[in-house]
Each structure stands twice: as structure tokens, then as C-alpha cells.
Amino acid sequence: MDTPTPDGPQPPISWWGHTWRLAVMLVISVAGFSTAVLEGSRETTLMLGLELVGGLVAYALVWWRRRFPMSVLLVVSVVGVVSGLAAGPAVLAAVSVATRRRTAELVTVFVVTMASTQGYALLAPVESDPWWVTLGANLVGTVATVAAGMYIGSRRELLWTLRQRAERAEAEQELRVDRARVGERAAIAREMHDVLAHRISQISMHAGALSIRGDLDADALRDGAATIQARANEALDDLRDVLGVLRDTGSGELAARPQPTYCDLPELVAAAREHGLRVHLVDHLVDAEHLPVVVGRTLYRIVQEGITNAAKHAPGTTATVVLTGDRDVGVTVEVRNPRPVGVRPGPPATPGAGLGLLGLSERAELRGGRLTHHDDGGEFVLRGWVPWTS
């Protein structure tokens, strides 16, 4: 992790920060000046002039302490030898340098501050106190000044570190949200394809059949149009269910009926048969009533895609669906249908984007399984395997 450097940008000072710093400087300056006045060492005009001029210079220079820390400290400390009013700015300059926490600078702060305070004590001695008391007081004050600066520097670094961690955590959270958004879009795309491809294929087949039948009367055409409308309504209902489920993120409950799973396979096969596709379902699953819901949903989508592809590319053939497996070996689903022979008269086959099998492969891999498809002696075989505990 990066750490703040002493030469790096320091935190800005608010108006309240300037105010209390000025107040502390004034208190220290008045204390130093009043002691000298009470002891009678500042009765001459020259000494009073040095006090006032030195104080003004120190107060003016201390505002540049952040830009030229060591230079300001040295100049103000020298001025502090002859001016008690410069004691406040000298303390602030020393604290400012000590916040940088560099060993060489800390030693310089200690030596310069100690020399400045002792020099002023020699020019304006307190006759009631022995020399060792003055030396001890100056030593304690200098150590306290350096310690205060080091504490402020440590606190600034801590706050900087916490702020950096918060910013990094916020950036990582945004990255996770972006990834979740991408995953949600992929989930919506897969669900919409799985739900709509089957319905749209049925609509296309019915519309194609009507387009090549020239012997239909008005009632037959009306019935065909009604069938197409019914299939379109079913597609809209399915789309509404998918979007409703995907939108409901607040309560955690489904906004519409649950997505189809293993138990809905007989209904899927029956619907395909009603629309003219011959489908043979062979179910050899062991302990199927305890099949996990997510596994059942994956099986349903694989079978649905296989039936849809058979209806698109090999109408009039028989699609065979075989389910096998148990808790130990997992679940295998196979959808097999003959390849069409020659060119079938009638409307062109329903176009496809070629993304159905890709989406199913991703779905199976997310569940720890796999999906393959190949030709087997003139038959198209779609085979998937999903672990029972996925």
C-alpha cells in the first residue's frame, strides 16, 4: 500500500484550524513576553522595539511554514532569541516540521528550539528561578513540542491510510457491481433465449404452414391465425415472467411463477406434440423426486433447446429425449433427432443466431457440468451432463 510522503500535499486547514492555531500562538507569545516584562528586562525602548518587530516578523513568516518548513523554523527561532512575542510562531513552526517525522529534522527541531529558548532566557532571565529550573522547563517544553508534532503527523498518516482504504473499497465495490451487472445481463440474455426461442419457432412454423397452403378456406385461415396469436401471447407471458423474476431484487420473492424445472418436462413434451413435432421421452432417472431445482432447470433448458432445434432444422422427424443418472454419477440428458434428407418443400427454416448452444454450454459449465453436440450416423445428438449436487 502506498504511504504519504513528508513532501506530499498536506491536508488543508479550515478557518477554524487557523483560528485556534492563532489563539494558541497568542497565548504562548503573551506568556513569554509578560514574563520578561515582569522581570524588568524589557523596560528600555530598544528592547521593546525588538520585541514588537521580532513578533511581527515571526507572525508574518509562520504562514509560510508549509512551503518552506526548515527555513521558516530557523529564521523564527533566531528571532525568538530576542523576542518573546515570537515564541508562539516558533512553537508552531517547530510542530509543523516535527509532523514530517524525519530523524534529521527532528534532531534539528530539538536543537534549534532548545537553543532559542535558552538564548531568550539568558537575555531575559527570571531571577527568582535557578538556572537548572529554567533549563528543565525549556527541555520539557521542547520535548512536548516535538512529541506533539510527531503525534499530529502520525494521526495524519492514519487518516490518509483510512481514506485510501475507503476509496479502494469503494472502487472495488463499483467493480463488483459492474461485474454483477454484466452477469445479470448475461443471465437475462440466456433466459430470454431459452424462453422465447421455443415459442418463436412454433409461431414461425405455423406461419410458414399457412403461407404454403393454398387450399384453406376462411375458417381454416382464421383458426391458423388464432393459433399464431395464442403462441404469441404465450411468448409474451413467458417474457413477462422472466423479466418479473429478474427484476424482483428487493423482497427476495418471485414476482411471477417460478422458472420451469424437471417436473415441467412432460408439459414441454406434450406442448411440442400438440404443435406437430414427434417427441419420445425416456426417463430413467433414479430418485428424481429429490433432484435439486437448479439441476432440473438446467435439464429443462437443454431439452427445450434440443426440441427447438429439431423443430427448426428437422421438422417431421422424431426427437428422442433420454434422461439417465443418479446421485452418484450425476444426470445425463440426450436429445437425438435424424438429420433432414434432401430439400424440404415449403417455407425456409426458421433463422437462428447460433447462440442457443453457446448459452447452454455456459449454463452447464456454471453448474459444474458440460454440454456437447455432434453427428452420429445421420443423427444430430445433443448431450449434457450435470452433477447431482450442483
C-alpha positions as CSV (number, residue, x, y, z in Angstrom):
1,M,0.0,0.0,0.0
2,D,1.2,3.5,-0.8
3,T,2.1,5.7,2.2
4,P,2.0,9.5,2.3
5,T,5.4,11.2,2.0
6,P,6.5,14.2,4.1
7,D,6.8,16.3,0.9
8,G,3.4,15.3,-0.3
9,P,0.4,17.6,-0.2
10,Q,-0.7,18.3,3.4
11,P,-4.4,18.4,4.4
12,P,-6.0,21.8,4.0
13,I,-6.6,23.9,7.1
14,S,-10.1,25.2,7.7
15,W,-10.9,28.6,9.1
16,W,-11.4,27.1,12.5
17,G,-8.0,25.5,12.3
18,H,-6.4,28.8,11.5
19,T,-8.4,30.4,14.4
20,W,-7.3,28.1,17.1
21,R,-3.7,28.0,15.9
22,L,-3.6,31.8,16.1
23,A,-5.2,31.7,19.6
24,V,-2.6,29.2,20.8
25,M,0.3,31.3,19.4
26,L,-1.1,34.5,21.0
27,V,-1.3,32.7,24.4
28,I,2.3,31.4,24.2
29,S,3.6,34.8,22.9
30,V,1.8,36.8,25.7
31,A,3.2,34.3,28.3
32,G,6.7,34.7,27.1
33,F,6.6,38.5,26.7
34,S,4.8,39.1,30.1
35,T,7.4,37.1,32.0
36,A,10.2,39.3,30.5
37,V,8.2,42.5,31.3
38,L,7.5,41.4,34.9
39,E,11.2,40.7,35.4
40,G,12.1,44.2,34.1
41,S,14.2,43.1,31.2
42,R,12.1,44.9,28.6
43,E,11.9,48.4,30.1
44,T,14.2,50.1,27.5
45,T,12.8,51.4,24.2
46,L,15.3,49.2,22.2
47,M,14.3,46.0,23.9
48,L,10.6,46.8,23.5
49,G,11.2,47.6,19.8
50,L,13.0,44.3,19.3
51,E,10.1,42.5,20.9
52,L,7.5,44.1,18.7
53,V,9.4,44.0,15.5
54,G,10.5,40.4,16.1
55,G,7.0,39.3,16.9
56,L,5.6,40.9,13.8
57,V,8.3,39.3,11.6
58,A,7.7,35.9,13.2
59,Y,3.9,36.1,12.8
60,A,4.3,37.0,9.1
61,L,6.8,34.3,8.4
62,V,4.9,31.5,10.1
63,W,2.2,31.5,7.5
64,W,4.9,30.2,5.0
65,R,5.9,27.2,7.2
66,R,4.2,24.6,5.0
67,R,6.1,25.8,1.9
68,F,9.5,26.4,3.5
69,P,9.4,24.5,6.8
70,M,13.0,24.4,7.7
71,S,13.8,27.9,6.6
72,V,10.9,29.4,8.5
73,L,11.8,27.4,11.6
74,L,15.4,28.6,11.6
75,V,14.5,32.3,11.0
76,V,11.7,32.4,13.5
77,S,13.9,30.6,16.1
78,V,16.7,33.2,15.6
79,V,14.1,36.0,16.0
80,G,12.8,34.2,19.2
81,V,16.2,34.8,20.9
82,V,15.4,38.5,21.2
83,S,11.6,38.5,21.1
84,G,9.3,36.7,23.5
85,L,6.4,37.5,21.1
86,A,8.0,35.2,18.6
87,A,7.6,32.2,20.9
88,G,4.2,31.4,19.6
89,P,5.2,31.3,15.9
90,A,8.4,29.4,16.9
91,V,6.4,26.7,18.6
92,L,4.0,26.4,15.6
93,A,6.9,26.2,13.1
94,A,8.6,23.5,15.2
95,V,5.5,21.4,15.5
96,S,4.9,21.8,11.7
97,V,8.4,20.4,10.9
98,A,8.1,17.6,13.5
99,T,4.9,16.3,11.8
100,R,7.2,15.2,8.9
101,R,8.8,12.7,11.3
102,R,12.2,12.7,9.7
103,T,15.1,11.8,12.1
104,A,17.5,14.5,10.9
105,E,14.7,17.2,11.0
106,L,13.6,16.1,14.5
107,V,17.1,16.5,15.8
108,T,17.3,19.9,14.2
109,V,14.0,21.0,15.6
110,F,15.1,19.9,19.1
111,V,18.5,21.6,19.0
112,V,17.2,24.8,17.4
113,T,14.2,25.2,19.7
114,M,16.3,24.4,22.8
115,A,18.9,27.0,21.8
116,S,16.3,29.6,21.0
117,T,14.5,29.3,24.3
118,Q,17.8,29.2,26.3
119,G,19.1,32.2,24.4
120,Y,16.0,34.2,25.3
121,A,16.2,33.0,28.9
122,L,19.8,34.4,29.1
123,L,18.7,37.8,27.7
124,A,15.6,38.0,29.9
125,P,16.4,35.8,32.9
126,V,13.9,35.0,35.7
127,E,16.0,36.0,38.7
128,S,13.6,34.1,41.1
129,D,14.3,30.8,39.5
130,P,17.7,29.0,39.5
131,W,19.3,28.2,36.1
132,W,18.5,24.5,36.3
133,V,14.8,25.2,36.7
134,T,14.8,27.3,33.6
135,L,16.7,24.7,31.7
136,G,14.4,21.9,32.8
137,A,11.3,23.9,31.8
138,N,12.7,24.7,28.4
139,L,13.7,21.0,28.0
140,V,10.2,19.8,28.9
141,G,8.6,22.4,26.6
142,T,10.9,21.4,23.7
143,V,10.2,17.7,24.1
144,A,6.5,18.4,24.3
145,T,6.6,20.4,21.1
146,V,8.4,17.7,19.2
147,A,6.1,15.0,20.6
148,A,3.0,17.0,19.6
149,G,4.3,17.4,16.1
150,M,5.1,13.6,15.8
151,Y,1.6,12.8,17.1
152,I,-0.1,15.1,14.6
153,G,2.0,13.6,11.8
154,S,1.1,10.0,12.8
155,R,-2.6,10.9,13.0
156,R,-2.5,12.5,9.5
157,E,-0.9,9.3,8.1
158,L,-3.5,7.2,9.8
159,L,-6.4,9.3,8.4
160,W,-4.7,9.2,5.0
161,T,-4.4,5.4,5.1
162,L,-8.1,5.0,6.2
163,R,-9.2,7.4,3.4
164,Q,-7.2,5.4,0.9
165,R,-8.7,2.1,2.1
166,A,-12.2,3.6,1.9
167,E,-11.6,4.8,-1.7
168,R,-10.1,1.5,-2.7
169,A,-13.0,-0.4,-1.1
170,E,-15.4,1.9,-3.0
171,A,-13.6,1.3,-6.2
172,E,-13.7,-2.5,-5.6
173,Q,-17.4,-2.3,-4.8
174,E,-18.1,-0.4,-8.1
175,L,-16.1,-3.1,-9.9
176,R,-18.1,-5.8,-8.2
177,V,-21.3,-4.0,-9.2
178,D,-20.2,-3.7,-12.8
179,R,-19.3,-7.4,-12.9
180,A,-22.7,-8.3,-11.3
181,R,-24.4,-6.1,-13.9
182,V,-22.6,-7.9,-16.7
183,G,-23.6,-11.2,-15.2
184,E,-27.2,-10.1,-14.8
185,R,-27.3,-9.1,-18.5
186,A,-25.9,-12.4,-19.5
187,A,-28.5,-14.2,-17.3
188,I,-31.3,-12.1,-18.9
189,A,-30.0,-12.9,-22.4
190,R,-29.8,-16.7,-21.6
191,E,-33.2,-16.8,-20.0
192,M,-34.9,-14.8,-22.8
193,H,-33.3,-17.0,-25.4
194,D,-34.3,-20.2,-23.6
195,V,-37.9,-19.0,-23.1
196,L,-38.6,-17.2,-26.4
197,A,-36.7,-19.4,-28.9
198,H,-39.1,-22.3,-28.5
199,R,-42.2,-20.1,-28.7
200,I,-41.0,-18.1,-31.7
201,S,-40.1,-21.3,-33.5
202,Q,-43.7,-22.5,-33.1
203,I,-45.0,-19.2,-34.4
204,S,-42.7,-19.4,-37.4
205,M,-43.7,-23.0,-38.2
206,H,-47.4,-22.2,-38.1
207,A,-47.0,-19.0,-40.2
208,G,-44.9,-21.0,-42.7
209,A,-47.6,-23.7,-42.9
210,L,-50.2,-21.1,-43.6
211,S,-48.1,-19.5,-46.3
212,I,-47.9,-22.6,-48.4
213,R,-51.4,-23.9,-48.0
214,G,-53.5,-22.6,-50.9
215,D,-56.5,-24.8,-50.3
216,L,-57.5,-23.4,-46.9
217,D,-60.9,-21.7,-46.6
218,A,-61.7,-18.7,-44.4
219,D,-62.4,-20.7,-41.3
220,A,-59.2,-22.6,-41.6
221,L,-57.2,-19.4,-42.1
222,R,-59.0,-17.9,-39.1
223,D,-58.1,-20.9,-37.0
224,G,-54.5,-20.8,-38.1
225,A,-54.3,-17.1,-37.3
226,A,-55.8,-17.7,-33.9
227,T,-53.2,-20.4,-33.2
228,I,-50.4,-18.0,-34.1
229,Q,-51.9,-15.4,-31.9
230,A,-52.1,-17.9,-29.0
231,R,-48.5,-18.8,-29.4
232,A,-47.5,-15.1,-29.5
233,N,-49.5,-14.5,-26.3
234,E,-47.7,-17.4,-24.7
235,A,-44.3,-15.9,-25.7
236,L,-45.3,-12.6,-24.2
237,D,-46.4,-14.3,-21.0
238,D,-43.1,-16.2,-20.8
239,L,-41.1,-13.0,-21.4
240,R,-43.1,-11.2,-18.7
241,D,-42.4,-14.0,-16.3
242,V,-38.6,-13.9,-17.0
243,L,-38.4,-10.1,-16.6
244,G,-40.6,-10.2,-13.5
245,V,-38.3,-12.7,-11.8
246,L,-35.1,-10.9,-12.7
247,R,-36.4,-7.5,-11.6
248,D,-37.5,-8.6,-8.1
249,T,-34.4,-8.0,-6.0
250,G,-35.9,-6.3,-3.0
251,S,-38.1,-8.8,-1.3
252,G,-36.3,-11.9,-2.5
253,E,-39.5,-13.4,-3.6
254,L,-40.5,-14.3,-7.2
255,A,-42.6,-11.7,-8.9
256,A,-44.2,-14.3,-11.1
257,R,-44.4,-18.1,-11.4
258,P,-41.1,-20.0,-10.9
259,Q,-38.9,-20.8,-13.9
260,P,-39.7,-24.3,-15.3
261,T,-37.7,-27.3,-14.0
262,Y,-37.5,-31.1,-14.3
263,C,-41.1,-31.6,-13.3
264,D,-42.3,-29.4,-16.2
265,L,-40.6,-31.7,-18.8
266,P,-43.8,-33.7,-19.5
267,E,-45.7,-30.5,-20.2
268,L,-42.9,-29.3,-22.6
269,V,-43.1,-32.6,-24.5
270,A,-46.9,-32.5,-24.7
271,A,-46.8,-29.0,-26.0
272,A,-44.3,-29.9,-28.7
273,R,-46.5,-32.9,-29.7
274,E,-49.5,-30.6,-30.0
275,H,-47.6,-28.5,-32.5
276,G,-46.9,-31.4,-34.8
277,L,-43.4,-32.5,-33.5
278,R,-43.0,-36.1,-32.6
279,V,-41.1,-36.4,-29.3
280,H,-40.3,-39.6,-27.4
281,L,-39.3,-39.1,-23.7
282,V,-37.4,-41.8,-21.9
283,D,-36.8,-41.1,-18.2
284,H,-34.5,-43.4,-16.3
285,L,-33.5,-41.0,-13.5
286,V,-33.2,-42.6,-10.1
287,D,-34.6,-40.8,-7.1
288,A,-35.8,-38.0,-9.4
289,E,-38.1,-36.5,-6.8
290,H,-35.1,-35.3,-4.8
291,L,-33.4,-33.8,-7.8
292,P,-32.1,-30.2,-7.0
293,V,-34.1,-27.4,-8.5
294,V,-31.1,-25.8,-10.3
295,V,-30.2,-29.1,-11.9
296,G,-33.8,-29.7,-13.0
297,R,-33.9,-26.2,-14.5
298,T,-30.7,-26.9,-16.5
299,L,-32.1,-30.2,-17.8
300,Y,-35.3,-28.4,-18.8
301,R,-33.4,-25.8,-20.8
302,I,-31.3,-28.4,-22.6
303,V,-34.3,-30.4,-23.6
304,Q,-36.1,-27.3,-24.7
305,E,-33.2,-26.2,-26.8
306,G,-33.0,-29.7,-28.4
307,I,-36.7,-29.8,-29.2
308,T,-36.5,-26.3,-30.6
309,N,-33.5,-27.2,-32.8
310,A,-35.3,-30.3,-34.1
311,A,-38.4,-28.3,-34.9
312,K,-36.3,-25.7,-36.8
313,H,-33.9,-27.9,-38.7
314,A,-35.6,-31.3,-38.9
315,P,-39.4,-30.9,-38.9
316,G,-41.3,-34.1,-39.4
317,T,-38.7,-36.2,-37.7
318,T,-38.9,-37.8,-34.3
319,A,-36.8,-36.3,-31.4
320,T,-35.9,-38.7,-28.7
321,V,-35.1,-37.4,-25.2
322,V,-33.3,-39.8,-22.8
323,L,-32.6,-39.0,-19.1
324,T,-30.3,-41.2,-17.0
325,G,-28.3,-40.9,-13.8
326,D,-28.5,-40.9,-10.0
327,R,-26.9,-39.1,-7.0
328,D,-23.5,-40.8,-7.6
329,V,-22.9,-40.4,-11.3
330,G,-24.9,-37.2,-11.9
331,V,-27.5,-36.6,-14.6
332,T,-27.1,-37.1,-18.3
333,V,-29.6,-35.8,-20.8
334,E,-29.5,-36.7,-24.5
335,V,-31.7,-35.2,-27.3
336,R,-31.3,-37.1,-30.6
337,N,-33.1,-36.4,-33.9
338,P,-32.4,-37.5,-37.5
339,R,-30.8,-35.1,-40.0
340,P,-33.2,-33.9,-42.7
341,V,-32.7,-35.6,-46.1
342,G,-32.8,-33.5,-49.2
343,V,-34.6,-30.2,-49.5
344,R,-38.0,-30.0,-47.8
345,P,-40.6,-28.1,-49.8
346,G,-42.3,-25.2,-48.1
347,P,-41.1,-22.1,-46.3
348,P,-37.5,-21.6,-45.3
349,A,-36.3,-22.9,-42.0
350,T,-36.6,-20.5,-39.1
351,P,-33.3,-18.5,-38.8
352,G,-31.3,-18.7,-35.7
353,A,-28.4,-16.7,-34.2
354,G,-26.4,-19.8,-33.2
355,L,-26.2,-18.6,-29.6
356,G,-28.5,-21.1,-28.0
357,L,-26.0,-23.9,-27.7
358,L,-23.3,-21.5,-26.6
359,G,-25.6,-20.1,-23.8
360,L,-26.5,-23.7,-22.8
361,S,-22.8,-24.6,-22.6
362,E,-22.1,-21.7,-20.3
363,R,-25.1,-22.6,-18.2
364,A,-23.9,-26.2,-17.9
365,E,-20.4,-25.1,-17.0
366,L,-21.6,-22.8,-14.3
367,R,-23.3,-25.8,-12.7
368,G,-20.1,-27.8,-13.0
369,G,-21.2,-29.8,-16.0
370,R,-20.7,-29.9,-19.7
371,L,-22.6,-29.9,-23.0
372,T,-21.6,-31.4,-26.3
373,H,-23.2,-31.9,-29.7
374,H,-22.2,-34.0,-32.7
375,D,-23.4,-36.1,-35.6
376,D,-23.9,-39.8,-35.0
377,G,-24.8,-41.9,-38.1
378,G,-27.0,-39.3,-39.7
379,E,-28.5,-38.1,-36.4
380,F,-27.8,-34.9,-34.5
381,V,-27.1,-35.6,-30.9
382,L,-27.2,-33.0,-28.1
383,R,-25.8,-34.4,-24.8
384,G,-25.4,-32.7,-21.5
385,W,-24.1,-33.8,-18.1
386,V,-24.7,-32.0,-14.8
387,P,-23.6,-33.2,-11.3
388,W,-26.4,-34.0,-9.0
389,T,-25.1,-31.7,-6.2
390,S,-24.5,-28.6,-8.5
